[in-house]
Amino acid sequence: TVLMCRGKAMRDFKGPDCRFVNFKKGEAVYVYYKLIGESTELWAGSVGSDFGYFPKDLLEINHNYSNEELELPTDVSLICS
């Protein structure tokens, strides 16, 4: 897995289920995947030790780590435990 970029949350986000990662305004969010297909508005990444999806428009990118973008089809989903 390649770390693509880091951003700062522009506002609080609470996801609808366990596949999403929650964060507070100002927290650092690390992006690993950009989704393609039906969910292009979602990215996948981590906040602390939590990993999940979040809306890309809530993130202000402040550092790019890789020019190589890793895109996943939207039928690849995280499993809720």
C-alpha positions in Angstrom: 0.0 0.0 0.0 1.4 3.4 -1.0 0.6 6.5 1.0 -0.6 9.0 -1.6 -1.1 12.2 0.3 -1.9 13.7 3.7 -4.6 16.3 4.3 -6.4 18.2 7.1 -10.0 17.6 7.8 -12.0 20.8 7.0 -14.9 19.7 9.2 -16.1 16.9 11.4 -17.3 13.7 9.6 -19.2 10.7 11.0 -19.7 7.9 8.5 -23.0 6.0 8.1 -21.4 2.6 9.0 -18.2 0.9 10.0 -16.7 1.0 6.5 -16.2 4.8 7.0 -13.5 6.5 9.1 -14.7 9.3 11.5 -12.7 12.4 12.1 -12.8 15.9 13.6 -12.1 19.2 12.0 -8.3 19.8 11.9 -7.3 16.1 12.2 -4.6 14.7 9.9 -6.0 12.3 7.3 -3.8 10.0 5.3 -5.0 8.9 1.9 -4.2 5.5 0.4 -6.8 4.9 -2.3 -9.0 6.9 -4.5 -12.2 5.1 -5.6 -13.4 4.8 -9.2 -16.7 3.9 -10.6 -19.9 4.8 -8.8 -18.1 6.3 -5.7 -15.6 8.7 -7.2 -16.4 11.1 -4.4 -14.9 8.7 -1.8 -11.3 8.2 -0.9 -10.0 5.6 1.6 -7.5 6.4 4.3 -6.6 6.5 7.9 -7.0 8.7 10.9 -4.8 7.5 13.8 -5.3 3.7 13.8 -8.7 3.8 12.1 -9.1 3.0 8.4 -12.0 3.6 6.1 -13.8 5.6 3.5 -14.5 9.4 3.6 -15.8 12.1 1.2 -12.8 13.6 -0.6 -14.2 17.1 -0.5 -13.8 17.2 3.3 -10.0 17.1 2.9 -7.6 19.9 2.3 -4.5 18.3 0.9 -1.3 19.7 2.4 1.3 17.1 1.4 1.6 14.7 -1.6 3.8 11.6 -1.0 3.4 9.8 -4.3 2.5 10.9 -7.9 1.4 7.3 -8.5 -2.4 7.1 -7.9 -3.9 3.9 -6.7 -7.5 3.6 -7.7 -9.9 0.8 -6.6 -13.2 -0.2 -8.2 -16.1 0.6 -5.9 -17.1 -3.1 -5.6 -14.0 -3.6 -3.4 -15.4 -2.9 0.0 -14.2 -3.2 3.6 -15.8 -5.9 5.8 -17.7 -4.7 8.9 -16.8 -6.9 11.9 
